[in-house]
Amino acid sequence: MNDAEMKEIQDKASVLIEALPYIREFNRKIIVIKYGGSAMTDDDIKESVIKDVTLLKLVGFKPVIVHGGGKEISRWIEKLGMEPRFVNGLRVTDTDTMEVAEMVLNKVNKDLVTMIEGLGIKSCGISGKDGGLLRVKKKMPDGEDIGFVGQITEVDTSIIEDLLEDDFLPVVAPIGMDDDYLTYNINADDAACAIAKALKAEKLAFLTDIKGIYRDVNDPSSFISRMNITEARSLLESGYIGGGMLPKLNNCIDAVVGGVSNVTILDGRVLHCLLLEIFTDQGIGSAITNK
């Protein structure tokens, strides 16, 4: 073995040593991963994310995946000759659109389960309808009826807790029912936040299409790697946060207030982003904590 080969092996050992305190910290702790965006459409990144989550499971974490599927839903709607419509970023969901959305989300769900099972881990795909996991009411943004879009009113995590106890990796599709047992599509960020709070998860990770949170989106040097709940609220009040990041940061704050110790927004397009975030001292995302 030459010096270069020895150095490569030592570097790998150093990475493992750096990961040890984090493995100890999160051992047997629940981590909710909101999986969506480009990470779901690029095959290499999708494989990377699933391998990351599988590794977390194998080293003693209790991961729960909550996935989206908006791009795939839009693709199928267009393929069927329907026109996707949005109001304030929310998909207008009539009866036909809801039928397509449920079909697509269930397919995405089972595809993820298949990938996880292929890596030797027991997985079970469910939706918010199973076991009464997610109960909703109709969401009315600015008083406008946009169809079968649900606002979560109640979370019963019994089915997830049973799956975790039986050593399964749960994969959850963001679909719920109202009190009349009608089916609703749910924003996946909202579903992940509500589930993480109900489970009192140690960590909630949002995989997004951006690096994280910036004080000024046009200034790369203004990237924020870590802030507490007070600092996050001040950032919201400053008016600098807008667009799709605004509801996401609100969800982060809501999750921390609800008992989640650490909520992180990270770039799901980076290969092995979850491992880099959780197992390294520096991390790669923007974390909001309760301290």
N, C-alpha and C positions, 0 to 999 in steps of 0.2 A: 504494500500500500504506500503510495507516494504522499507527499505533504499536502497536495491539493485535495486528494481523496480524504485524507484524515481531517482536513479543515472542513470539508463538506459534512462529514459525519458529526463533527463537534458542533457545527452550526445547527444541525437538526436536533441534537441533544439539548442545546441552549433554548431552542424554541419550546421543547417539551418541558424543560425546567421552568420557563417563564409562564407556561400554562398551568402549572400545578396549583398555585393559590386560587386560581379561578375555577378549576375543577373542584377543589375543596369547597369554595364558596357556594357554588351552584349545585353541588351534589344533592340529588333527590329533590331539587327545587323545580317548580314549574316555570317554563319559559314559553310565552306565546309569540309565535312568529306570524305576522301578517305578510302574506306572500302574494305579490301582484306586480303590475307594471311590466317593463321589458324583461324582467327576470323570468316571466312566464312564457315569453314568446321566443326567446333565444334558446335553442336546444343545449348549447354548451353551458350557459348560465343556469338553466333549469337543472341540469345534471349536477352542477356545482352546488347549488342550494340544497338539493335533496341529499347529497353526500354530506354536506355540513350538518344538516339536521340529524341525519342518521348517526354521525359521529357523536353529536351531543347526546343522543340517546344511549349510545354504547358506553360513554364515560360516566353515566349515572344521572344525567339531566332528565327532566320530564317535559319534552317539547310537545307543544300543541300547535298545529298549523291551521290558520284561518286564511283561506285563499279568496282571491277575486276572480275575475274572468271577463271584465268589461270589454276588452278589445275583441275577444273571441265571440262574445254575444253580438257585438256590432257587426262582425264579419258574417255571422250566420243570418242576422236580420237582413243585411244587404243581399246575401245570397238568395234569400227567400223572396226578394222583391219588395221588402218593407223598408221604410225610411226611419232610421234612428233619430229621435228628437230628445233634446236636453233642455232643462230649465235650471239655471243656477248650478250647472254641473251635475244635476241629477237626471237620470234617464226617465223619460216619460214612459210608463209601463202599463199599457192596456192589457186586456186578457191574452191576446195573441203574443204580445211581447213577453209577458210573464211566462207563458208556456215555453217559448224559445229559451228564455233566460234559465229556467229551471232545467231544461234538457241539457243546455250547454254546461252549466255549473256542475251538474251531476256527472257529466262526461269528464270535465276537468278534474273533479274530485277523484274519480276512480282511476284516471290516468296517473295521478300523483300517488295513490295507494299502490298501484302496480309497480311504479318505480321504487318505492320504499321497500315493498315486499321483495323486489328483485335484489335488494342489497342485504337481505337476510333479517329484516326487522318486521315484526308483526305490526300491521297497520289496519285501521278501520276508518272508512270514510262515512261521514254522517252530514246531515244538514241541520239547520236550526229547528226544523220540524220534528226531528227525532227526539223522543223522550221529553218533548216540550222544552227543548233547550232555549229557544228564542221566541218569546211572545212579543207581538208588535201591535201598534196601531197605525193607521194611515198617516203618512208624513205629508204635511201641508206647508211647503215653503212659501212664506209671504201670503198664506191663505189660499194658495193655488192647488187645485186637485191635479196631481200628476199620475194618478192611477195607483197601481199596486206596488208602491214604494213604502217600505216599513220603517217606523221609528220604534226602537226597542223599548219595551216597557217592563219586561221581566226576564230574568235569566235563571234557568234551573240547570246547574252544571252536573247533576247527578250522573248523567250518561257519560260525560267526559271523565269524571272522577272514577267511575267504575272501569272504564277502559284503561286509564292510567294504572289503576290498582292491578289490573290483569296484564300489565306490561305491554299494552298496545300504544302505538303512536296515533293519536286522533287527528284526522284531517277534516276540517269543518267547512262546508259550503254556506255562504251567507244568505240563507233563505229562512223565513219564519212564518208563523201563523198568527192571525188575530183571534179575538175571542169567539168569532163565528167560524173559525177554522178555514178562513180564506188564506191563500198563499201570497206572500209578499217578498219582493226582492229587497235586500238590505245592503247598504253601503258596507263594503268589506272592512274599511277602517273602523266604522262604528261597531261592527260585530266583534272585531278583534279587541277593541277597547273594552266593550261590555263584558266579554268572556274573561279577559285578563283581570278585570276588577272583581268579578264574581269568584274567580279561582284564587284571588289574592296572590297572583303570580309574582315571582321575584323579578322578572324582566319581561318587557314587551318590546319587540323589535319590529319596526315598520320598514319593509324593503321598498324603496322608492326609486325613481329615475333621476334623482339628484343626490349630490354628496351629503347634504344635510341642511342645516339652518345657517343663513347669513344675516348679519345686521343690515347689510346692503347687498341685494342680489347681484348688483353690477360690480361689486368689489370682492374679488376672491380672498383678499386678506382679512375680510370681516367674518370669516367662517367661525362658528361657535362650536367647540368640541364638547363643552360641558357647562351646564347651568342648573341652579336649583329652582324650585318652584316659584320663589319670589322673583328671581331674575327672568324667568319665562313669562310671568304675568306682566312684568314691566315691558318686556319686548313686545308683547301683544298690544299693550296700551300705547306704545310709541308710534304705532301706525305704519311701521316699516314692513310688516309682514302682510302679504296679500296673496291673491290667487288661490291655488290649490293648497299652499302651505298653511293658510289660515285655519281651515277646519282640522288639518292634521295636527297643528300645534295645540289647538283647543282639545283635541282628543288626548294628546300627550299629557296635558295638564290635568284633564279629567281623570285619566288613569292613575296618575301619581296621587292626586287627592283621594282617589278611591282605594288606595292601598297598595298599588304596584310600586315596588321600590325603585325601579329604574326603567325608563322608557327611552328608546333610541331610534332615531331616524337615520337610516344609512342607505348607501347607494347599492341597490340590489344588482346592478350591472357589473360590479366588481367581483371577479371570481373569488370564491371562498370568503365573501364579505362577513358572514356570521362568525367564522373562526377568527378572522382578523379583528373583529370587534370584541369578541368575548374573551379570547385567549391571549391578547397582547396588552401590555401596559398602556400603550398610547391609544389603541382603538382607532376606528376610521369614521365613525358617525358623530351625530350630535345627540348627546345624552341629557335627559332631564331627570333629576333625582329629587328625592324627598328630603335631602340634607342640605 
